[in-house]
């Protein structure tokens, strides 16, 4: 439906946008819901664009631009099987107006629209938006740098994905198209802008605009040169490199800033140029060789003359990264060989940049979340320390001996300084620990810590002499930075330090969970979590529950207490450590479960009001699942206590539609329901009708969890459903019908259908059976994908096992005469090799055995000619390798991988479902079962089976069959 582009609608929209900025959720939430409800209407995006262009109120303009960008992010992409959320007319109108609008808007709005253009560009450029580039390049001529910078900013957000795309012909074609249209105008703009810089050398405001352009141009240079060295840039290397070199050495007083924190334009430009030079030095070293010494000198001078202020961090770290990338390439080795050069790099670049500065101390205390992210998760790519660390590693590639020698001297003198007066000189020890860490660690992974270490550094000795004493001191709150360093040392070198030392540190780490410093107690939790996941011989955990048993109570107490410390109420590292402790300790936690589950439920209730930490929430649900699993394994009746504790919160989450939590709640409920052995408690049956509501199924993230919950209902309560909720069966099949129509979710539809066939009493689904098959055939005709075929084969064989081979033949031929033969010939025989998975293959084997031996029409109608090919394909399923080829056109992107889509499904590892084998009781070994069934058939019609087998089965298959008959000790009569 369309909304008119009228003043009344603009007014309404303005009022609702205003309300979305209200801090009171009672006003904000309904306004957000209203906007969500109208965004599918035609003209909605155009109304937003009109507002951001014409509204008198600046706040509304900005709000409209952000809302528009988010709308584009959510809806522009056309997803297969999903409705197209923006009508064609709106798409055309948006593309026709947005570039002009973006260029004529103030900078704040320009940024939002520029982002929107790059989101649209990712989908539509170049095929569906061929004139975008020309429209942008033409604006370079305007001479207006507000416009030019708008174009450059958009081009940057459009092309920066070239830095991390995989090589493909499509990508090459697109980059070539961009280079043909863009490389020359960009180079001319670069030269013209540099000339303007000297013309306006004394005009500060003009220089600021020109330097913003130069930064963007340098970023574009990086993106366009990343995949390969384009011919155009190779031919024009002189122009680019000479100018880059000049800019690196330039110092304009007018561009210097007094701000110590924020990097100025000059620093940002030089940082990007260091990046560009490093790219060429690493990837195109032959072509770049003659420029390299000049850049090394310029960048070296830059490093030696730049101060310690925070605003230079990016520049210094990029400059050091440049040196790091150059020094580990064999044919630049000669630049670094001289002992004096090495000493001066160590002394002037590495050691000063490893110091813990006042700014770091401030971050440690006041911005701990950011500090932890930079330090622990390696997103400190642009910190000075990380760059200095990389340079140490780079130098060690060729000069490990001399470099270790130089630094050992530094480390010893730093530790001596510390020992003289610890409370004043603690930063010396911090730098020493950092130096040892960077020297010792050659290769590191998030999962395993250090995997390769420098032989010249004795890690255990350093640990015992310098790390343990800090962690053993009685006061957990003194020298927090050194405590954090010590804990991090354990984490990083957990594979090098012997187990007995790690065991000594476990109670010390548990103790540090009480530290006031957020960084210290977070590191303690993280270190425990990492230690508990370490694997020893034969893949068991390195630490056993028995070894940790003495600390169980204090461990659990301190972990939960740490969640009450200021700043850590939703600390994901602590919650992950809780989950890991449960997992390691197993039944040792049972005595504490009543208090633990109360604390977890209270936490769940608190965060469900405003879920903001996805990892924390995930681990919290994992911990809940572990409590249920471990307790109910020992005492299944305890499931009732968990339901009492959790259902109130779950009801609230479902009623308030807390989208992020709903898939988790369904998974926990499945786990609880699967724990009940006999029938479904009435509390669950009350929920059953609600699970079939279409609105729940519209969110992709809910589907896997909902299907599993419905499967649990069917497994545990099919009789109750058939007797007390038979009117809900059509709803159940409606869900199946919706899922089966979607390429992304059809396998989920089959999971549901298989559970219906396996568990529901046959008479309750009789009237729907034919319709089910008709739906499946329609889907087969419309789009036959490999995934669908595999699921379809498992389903028809399960049906055959459940209802008998004759019933399967009759239902096919009841839809259309001779249909059964077509399914055998066109689907089962040629495709059965594609089925994967132990249980799936077993179902197919037992089903096909039934078709061969319990279906009279297979023996005496025109279907008989298919008997031997079917037997041959079954032996192939047993003996041949699985056919895992996928046709080319099916390598479509998996929906889960695409950004900007709804929250993907988050599977809980500890809510996992045990693999269920529907033929487990009946058939143990499907090959023996085939032999026994053939024997039984041959006694019913003597002579026929051996002749059918010997005349048309190929020799190899016949040989396998003889083997099965021997194994089953039967013969064919």
N, C-alpha and C positions, 0 to 999 in steps of 0.2 A: 504494500500500500504506500501511497506517496504523501509526504508532508509538503504543503505549499511553501514556496519561498516568500512568506508573507511577514509583515511587521509583527503580527500577533504571535506567530511562531517564534520569531527572533526574540520577542519579549519573554515568552515562556521559557525558552532555552536559557536566556540570560539569568532568569530567576533561579532555575535549577542549577546552573553552573555555580552561581553564588553560594547556594546551599551546600554544594559538594566541598566547599572550603571551610564549612563550619566545624569547629572542633568537637561539637556535641554529636555523638554518633546517632542520637535519636533524630536529628535533623539531616545529618550527612548521609546515613545509610539509605533512607527512602529515596533521596535525590539520586544517589548512584544507581539504585534499582530502576528508577524511572528512566534515566538516560540509557541504561542497558536495554530496557524494554522497547525504546523507540529507535535504537540504532539500526535496526533492520529495515527501516522505512526508506523509500527513495527520497533523495534530497537532504537526508540528515547530514551527510558530510559537507554538502554545499552550504547548509545553514551555518555550520561551524566556521567554514572558510569566510562566509560573509561577515560573521561576527568578528573574526580576528582581523578583518580588513577595516570594518566600518564602525565598530563599537567605539563609544566615546570613553569608556572606562578601561584604563590600561590593565587592571587586574583581570577583567573579563577577557581582554584580548589574549593575555598570556594563558589563562585557564583554557580558553577555546583552543589555543594552539597545542597545548599538552594533551587535551582530550582528543583532538583530531589525530595527533601522532599515535596515541595509544589505540585509537579506533583502527587506524591503518595497520598497526602492528598485529592486532587480533584478527582482523577480517580480510586483509588484502589477498592473502594466499588462498588459492583455490585448491581444496583438498579433495582427492578422489573420493567418491561416495558421499561426500558431505555437501549440503546445499551451498550454492555460491552466495556469500553473504552481502555482496555489494553489487547492485544492478549495473548492467553494462553502461547505461547512460551516465551514471554517476562516475564510473571509472574513467570514461572518456573526458567528462567535464573536469575531473580532478587533474588528469594529466595535462589538459590543455591550459589550465590556469596556474598550476602550483609553482612553476619555475618563476614566472613573473611576480607572483605574490611574494614568494620567498625573497626575491631580490629587492623588492620595494619595502620590505618590513624592517622594523628595528631589530637590532642584533639578537635580543632575547628570543623573539619569535622566529627570526631567521634560522636560529639553531634548531628549533623544533621542526620547522618545515623541511630544513635540509635533511634531518634524520628521516622524516617521512618519505622524502624523495628517494633516499637510499634504500628504504624498505621496499618501496614500489619498484625501484630499479632492480633490486635483487631478483624479483619475479619477472618483470616485464622487459628489462633492458637486455640485449638490444632488439630482439624480435618484435615485441609488442610496443616498443617505444623508440622507433628508429630515429626520430628527430631530436631526441633529448640532447645528444652531444653537440649537434650543430647549434641548437638554441643556446647552449652554454658557451661554446667557443665564440659565437658572435658577440657575446657580451664583453669579451676581453677588449674589444675595440672602444668600449664606451668611455674609457679613461676615468670612470668613477670607481675608486677603489672600494667603496662600500659594496658596490655591485660585484666587482671583480673578486673580492674576498668571499662573497656569498657563493659565487660559482666555484671557487677553489675549495671552499669548505665542503660543498656538496660533492665535488669530484673526489675529494679525499675520502668522504664516508662511503662513496660508491666503489672506489677502486681499492680500498685498503684490504678487502677480502682476498685480493690476489696474493697477499702475504701468507695466507694459510690455506689456500685451496690445493687440492691434489691436482697433479698434471693431468690434463685430458685434452682431446682435440677441440672440444667445445670451448674450453677455457682459452686455448691458444687463439682460436678464431676470434673470440671476444677481445682478447688483449690486442691482437693485431689491428682489429677495427678501431679500438680506442687509440692505439699509437698512431695510426694513419691520420686520425682526425685531430689528435691532441698534442702529440710530441712536439711538432714544429711551433704551434702557437704558444705552448708552454715555455719552450726555449726562448722564443722572442720576448715573451712577457718577463722571463727571468732577466734577460739582458737589459730590457727597458727599465725594469724596477731598480736594478743595480745602478743604472745611470741616474735615475731620479734620486737615488740615495745621495749621490754626490752633489747633484743640483741643490737638494734641500738639506745639505749637511748641517745647517744651523737652525733648522725648523723642527723642534721636538715633536710637535703633534703630527706633522707630515711623516716624520721618521717612524713614529709608532705604527702608523697604518702600513707604511711600506715594509717594515720588518715583519708585521703579521703576515703580509703576503709572501715574503721570502720563506717564512717558516712553513707555510702551507705548500709552497712550490717544492721545498726540500722534502716534505713528507710524500708528495706525489711522486717525486723522483724515486724515492725508496720503493713505493708500491709498484711503479711501472717497471722497475729494474729487478724486482725480486725473483721472478720465475726464471728469467734467462736474460742474457745481455742483449737488448734489442739493437738491431743494426744502426738505427738512427742515433741512439745514445753512444754507440761505439764511435760513429763518425764524428760526433760532436763532443767527445770526451774532453778535448782541450778546453772548450768554452766552459763546460760545467765544472771541471776540476780546478781550473785556474781561479774561477770565481769563488768556488767553495773554499779554496786555500786562502784567498784574500779575506773572505768573510771571517774565517777562523782566527786570523791574526788582527782583525779590526778591533779598535776599542774606541767607542764614541761616548764622550762624557755625558752627552745629552740622554743616552739610553741607560745610563747606570741608575739603579734604583736604591732607595734607602732601606726598603723592606728587607729584613734579614731572612724571612721565611719563604716568601713567594719568589719563584724564579722569574727574572725579567725577560724581555724579548730577546736580548742579546744572548743570554744563557740558553734559552730554548732553541734558538737558531743554531748555536754552536753544538749543542747536544745532538740535534738532528744530523748535522754535518758529520759529526763523529760516527754516528750510526751508518750514514751513507758510505763513508770511507771504509768502515769495517765490513760492510756488505761487499764492496768491490774487492777488498783485500782477501776476503774469504772465498768469494765465488769466482771472481774474474781476475785472479792474480797475475796471469800473463799480461793481459791488456793493461792492467793497472800498475804494473811493475815500475814504470819510469816515474810515476807520480808518488810512489810510496814513501821514499826517504823524506821528501818534503813534508808529507803529512805526519810522519813519525816525529820529525823535529818540531813541527808546529804544535802537535798535540802534547808532546813532552813539555814544551815551554808553558803551555796552557796549564798543565798539571802542577808544575813547580810554582806557578805564580798565583794560583787560585786559592782563596781563603777557605776557612773551615765552616763558613755560614751555611745554613740549611738550603738557602736559595741556589747554591752551586751544586747540590747533591746530584741532580740528574746529569748535569754537565760532567762532573768529575767521574761519576760511575760509567757514563758512556765513553768517556775518554780512556778510562782504565780498561773497559771492555775491548776497545779498539786495540790497545797494546796486547791484551790477553789473546785476541784472535790472531794477531800478527806473530807473537812470539812462539806459538806452537806450530807454525808452518815451517817445514824443513828448509825452504830456500830463503827464509828471512833470518835463519838461525844466527848468521854472521853478525847481524846488527846487535846481538845481545851477548856475544860470547865473552867479551872482556870482563874480567873479575870486577874492575872498577865500575863498569856499567851496571852489573848485577847489584853491587853494593849500593850504588846510588839509587837504583830503582827501589830496592828494599827500604833504604833509609828515607828517601824523599817522597815515595808514592805509597808504598804498602803500609809501613808502620803508622804514618800519620792518619791514614784513612781507616785504620782499624780502631782508632781511639773511640771510647764511649763518651760522646759529647753531652753538654748540658741539655741539648735538644732531645737526645736519646733518653736521657734520664727523665725528662719531662713526659715523653711519650710512655715510658715504662710505668710512670706513676699515674698519669692522668688520662692516657688514651690507650689503656692496656689492650683493648680488643684489636686495635690497629697494629700495635706493637707485636702481639702474638701472631697476627696474620702474616706480618712481614717476616717475622723471625722463624716461626715454626713451619708455615706452609709454603715457604720458598717464594712468596709473592714479593720478597724483598729484592726483586731483580734489579730495581734501580736504587738500591742503597749502596753507599760507599763501601760498607763492609763486605757485602756480597761480591762487589766487583773486585775488591782487593783480594778476596778469597780466590776468585776465578783466575786472577793474574798469578797468584802463587801456584795454583794447579798448572796453569799454562807453562810457567817457567820450569816447573819440576819435570815437564815432559823431557826436556833435553839436559837440564842442569840440576837434577835432584840433589846430588851431593853438595855442590857449592851453596845452593840456596838453603838447604837444611842447615849447613854449617853456619851461614850468616845469621839465620834466625835463631838457632839454638843459643847463640850469644845474647840476642835480644831477650829471649824468653827468660834466661837465667837472670839477667840484670833486672828485668821487670819484677820477677818474683822476689829478688833481694830487696828492691825498693819497697814492695808491699810489706815484707817481713819487718822492715824498720819501723813502720807506723801504719798498721792495717786500717785504722779508721780514717786516716787521711788519704792513704795511697791505694785504696781498694781498686781504683780504676786500672792501676798497673796490672793487677792480677787478672782482671777481666780481659784486658788486651792479650795477656800471655795465654789464657785459656783459648781465646779466639784464634790466636796464631797457631797453637798446637793443633786445634781442630782443623784449620784450613791446610796445614802442612800434611796432616796424617790422612786426610780423607781424599782418596783419588776418585772413587766412584760411589755414588750414593743413590738409594731409592727411598721414596716415601715409605714403602712397605717394609724394607728390611734394614733401614739405616745404612751404615757404611758397608759396602761389599768388598772394597779393595783398600788396603791401607799401605802407607809408606813404611817400608821395613826399618827406616832409620829412627823412627820415633817409638819409644817404649810406652805404649798406652796404659798398660796395667800399672806400671810403676808410677806414672803420672797420676793415675786414678787414686792409688793408695796414698801417695804423699800429699797431693794437692786438692783432690776433690772430696774424698771421704771426710777429712777433718771438718770442712765447712758444713757438711750435711749432718755431722754428728754433734755439732755444737747445740747446747740445750735451747738456745733462743731461736725459734724458727723465724722470728721477724727481723733479725739483725742482718745487715748486708744483703738485702733481697736480690740485688743484681747478681751477686756471686752465687747465691743459692740457686737462682734460675740457671746460671751458667753450669753449675755442677749437675743439676738435674738433666739439663740438655745434653751434657757430656755422656751421661749414662744412656740416654735415649739414642744418641748418634752412634756410640761405640758399643751398643749392646751385643753385637756379634763378636767383638774382639776381647771384651773383658770376660774373664772366666766366670762360670755359673756361680761358684761359691761367693764371689764378690757381689754379684747381682743379688743373691739371696740376702746378703748382709744389708744391701740398700733398700730392700722392700719395706721393712718396718720404718726406715728413715723417710722414705717417700710417703708412706701412710701418715707419718707425723706431719709432713709439710702440707698435707691437705688442709691443715688448720691455719696456715700462714695468712696474714691479713692481705698481703700483696696478691692482687688478682693473677699477675703473671706467675708467681711462685706456686699458688695452689693449682692453677690450671696446668702448669708444666708437670706438677707431681701427678695429677690425674692422668695426663697424657702418657707419662712415662710408665705408670702402672699398666695402663691399657696396652701399650706396645709390648711390655715384658710378658703380659699374660697371653699375647698372641704368638710369642716366639715358639718355633717348633724344634723339638729335640730329635734324637734318632727315631727311626720308624714313624716319623710324622705325628707323634703324639705331642701335646704341648710340652714345652721345656720344663715348666713348673707344674707339678701335679697338685691336685686339690689337697692332698695330705701335707705337702710342703707349706701350703699357704694357710692350712687349717688353724695354726696357732693365732693367726692375725684376723680371722674372719670377723669377729665382733667389732674390733676397732676399725677395720677396713670399711665395713658397711656403715658404721656410725659416722666416721669422718667424711665419707663420700656424701652422705645425705646432709650432714652438717654444712659441708662446703657449699651446697646449693642455697644455704641461707645467708652466706657471706655477702656483703654489699657488692653489687656489680656482677654476681655470678648466679642469679636466680634462674637464668636459662643458659647455663654454660654447657655448650655441647660436648666439650672434652670430659667434663665430670659425668655427664649422662652416659657418654660412650663407655667410660670406665666402669660405671655401675652395670651396664649391660654386659661388659666383658667379664666382670667379676662373677656375675650370676652364671654366665656360661661356663666359666672355668670351675667354679666351686660346686655346681650342680646341687646334689641333695644336702650338702653342708649348709645351704641357706634356708632349708625348710623351717627350722625353728624360728627364724626371724621374719618369715613371710607375712604374718598378720600385720606387723607394724610397717613393713616395707610397702605392702600393697596399699595401705592407708596413705602413706606419704606419696606414693606414685599417683594415686587417684586424686589427692588434693592438688598435686602439681598439674595434673591433666585438666582439672576443672579450672585452675587459675589461667593456664596458657590458652585454653580454648576460647577465652573471652577475646583474645587478640593474638592469634598465632603469628609469630614473626620470625622464628628461628627454625627453618625446615629440618636442619640436621638434628637439633636438640629434640624436636618432636618425634622424629623418626626413631632415635635411640630410645626415647621414653616408651614408645609403643613396643619396641623390641624387648625392653626390660619387662614390660607387662606380660608379653607373650611367654618369656622365659619363666616368670614366676608361675604362670598357669601350667606350662608344660612340666616343669620340674616337680611341682606339688602333685599334680594330677597323675603323674606317672607312678608316684608312690601311693597315692590315695585318690582314685577317680571320683569318690563321692565329694571331695573338696571343691569340685567345680561349682557347686551351689554357693559356696562362700564367695567365690570370685564374682559370680553373677550378682550377688547382693551388693558387693562393693562397687561394681562397675556400671550396672545398668542405669542407675540414676544419671550419672554423668553422660553415658552414651545417649540416653533419651534427650538430654538437653542439647547435645551436639547435633543430633538429627533434627530436632525441632528448630534450632536456630540456624540450620543449614550452614554449618561451619565447613565450607567446601574442602579445605585442606585436610580435614580429619576424617571425612566420611569414608574414604577407601580404607583407612586404617581400622575404623570401628567395625566395618564389615569383616575385615580379616580376623580381628580378635574374636568377633562373634562366631565366625566359622570354626575357629579353633575350639571355642567353648562348646559349640553345638556338636562338633565331631567327638568331643570327649564323652558326651552322653551315650550310653550304650544302647538303650532300647528305644524309647519313644521320645517325641519332641515335647518338652514342657510347654504349658499353655502360654507362658510369657513370650515364647518365640512365635507361636502360631498367630498371636495377635499382631505381630510385625509383618507376617508373610504377605498380606495383600498390599502393604505399602511398598514392598520391594519391587512390585510389578509396575509402579507408576512410571509412565514414559519419561517424565522430567528427570528422574534419576539416571536414566540410560542415555540421556543426551550428553552427559559429560564423560568423555572418553576415559578419564582417569578412574571413574567408578567401575567400569565394565568388568575387568578381571576379578575384582574383589566381590562384586555382586554375583557374578556367575558362580564363583566358588561357594558363596553363601547359599545360593539356591541349590547347588549340588548337595550341600550338607543337609538342607531341608529334605531333598529327595532321598538321600541315602538313609537318613534317620527316620523320616516320617511319611514315606510314600502312602502308607495305608491311611494315616490321619488325613492327608491331603485329599486322597480319593474319596473318603467318606464325609469329611467335614468341610472340605473346601473345593469340591469338584467344580464349582462355578468359576474357580480361579484357573482351571487348566487352560481355557482359551487364552487367558492373559499370559500364562507361561509360554504358550506356543507363539503368542504375539511377539514376545521378547526374542524367541528363537528366530522368528521371521525377520525382525529388524536386523539382528546380528548377521544373519546369513547373507543379507543383501550387501554387506560391506566387505570389501577386500581386506580391510585392515583387521576386522573383528570376526570374520566368518568362523575361524577355529574356535572362538569362544562360544559361538552358536552351536557348534557341534559338541562341545563339552557338555552343554546343557541338554542337548537332544539325547546324547548317549546316556546321560543320567536318567532322563525320562524313560527311555526304552529299557534300561537295565533295572530300574527300581519300581516304576509305577505298575500297579496291577494291570494286566493286559486289557481287561474290559474297560478300564477308565480311559484308555487312549484309542480304543477301537475306531470310534467314529472319526478320529482326526488323521488316522494313518495315511490314507491315500493322499490327503491334502499335503501332508509333510513331504511325501515323495515328489508330488507335482512341483512344490516350491523348489526342491533341490534340482529337479530337471530344468526348471526355468533358469535358475542361476547357472547351471552347466552350459546352457545354450548361450546365455548372455556373456559370461566371462569365465572361462575355464582356466583357473590358475593352478600351478603345481600344488600350492598349499591346500587349495580347495579339494583337489583330486585325492590327496593323501587323507584328508579328514573324511571325505566321502567314502573311500574304500574301508576305512576303519568302521564307519557307521554301518554300512550295509552288511559287513561281516558280523558285527555285534548283533544286528537285527536277526541275522540268520541263526546265530547261536541261541538267541533268546526265543525266537518264535518258530524256528525250524526252517530248513532249506526250501521246503515246498511252499511255505507261506511267503518267502521272499520271491520265488518264481511267480507265484500267483498274483502278488501285488503289482509286480512289474507288468506282467501280461494283462492285468486288469486295467492298467492305464492305457495301454496300446498293445495290440497283438504283436507278438515276437520281440517285444521290448527287452525281455530277459536275455535273449541271445545277443542283442545289440550291446547291452551293458557288459556282458561277458567278453565279447569280441573287441569292443572299442575301448573299454575302460579297465576291467579287471585284469585281463590277460596282458595287455601291453604296459600297464602302469603300475602293477603291483610291486615292482622292484623299487619304486620311489618311497614306499612306506618306511619310516624310520622309527626307532625307539623299540625297546625290548617288548613291552606290553602290547604296543600297537601291532608289531609283527606277529606276536603270538595270537592276538584276536583274529587277524587276517588268516593265519594258518589254520586255526580251528574252524573258522567260517568256511573257508574254501574246501577243507576236508569234508565238511557237512554237505556242501554243494556236490562234491564228487561222489559221496557215498550214501547220501540220504535223500536224494532228489530224483524220484523215478523218471521224470521227463528227460533227465540227462542221459538215461540209458536207452530210451526207445522213441525218440522223436527226432526232428531235424536238429535238435540241440546236441545230439550225440557226437557230431563231428567236432564239437568244442571240448569234449571230455579230455582227450589227451593233451591238447594245448594248455588246458587249465591245470592239469596235473604237472605238466612241464614248468609252467610259470610258478607253481607252488614250490617245486624243488629248487627253482631259481631263487625264490625268496629265501629259502634256507641257505643256499650254498654260494650264490653269486654276491659280489660286493654290492652295497647299496648304490642305487643310481641317484647321485645328489646333484645332477646337472639342473640348471634353471635356465629356461629360455631367455634370450637377451632382453626381450621387452618387459620381463618381469623384475628387472633389477631396480624397481622403483624405490624411492626413498622411504624408509620406514618412518611412519608418522612420529614416533617417539623421538626421532633425532632432530626434529625441526624446531628451531627456536620460535618463541612467540606463540607457541600452541598452548592449549590448556595444560594445567599441571598433569604431567604424565603420571602413570600409575607407579606408586612406590611400593614395591613388594617387600614385605617383612620376612627376613630370612628365618626368624624363629617362630613364624606362624606357619611355616612350611607344611605342605600337605604330603602325607606319605603316598608314594605311588600305589595306585589301587589296581589290582589285577582281577578283572571280572571273571576270568576263566581259571583262576588259580586253583580253586577247589577241584575243578572238573578235570583239568589237563595239566600234567606236570611237564611232560616232554612232548612237544607238538609233533616231532618226527616219528616217535613211537606211536603216538595217537593216530597219525596218518596210516602207518603200517597196519595197526589193529583194525582201523575202520575199513581199509581196503580188503583185509582178510574177511571181515564180517560180510562185506558186500559180495565177495567172491563165493562165499558159502551160499548166498541167496540165489546167485545165478552162475553156477559153475561153468568154467571155461571162457566166459566172456572177458573178464578182467585181464587175465594173462595175455589173451590175443590182442586186446586193445593196447596193452602196454608194450608188447614186444614188436608190434608192427609199426607204431608211429612215434615212440618216445626216442629221443636221440641217445646215443650210446652212453655218454657221460651221465645224463640224468638217470638212465636205467641202472647204472652202476651205483649211484647214490641210493636209489630206491632199494636195491638189493641189500645195501648196508642197513637201511631202516628196518627192513623185514627181519634181518638177522638179529638186530638189536632187540626187536620186539619178540623174537623167537616165534614168528608165524610165517606161513607161506600163502601164496595165492592159489586157489583151487581152480 
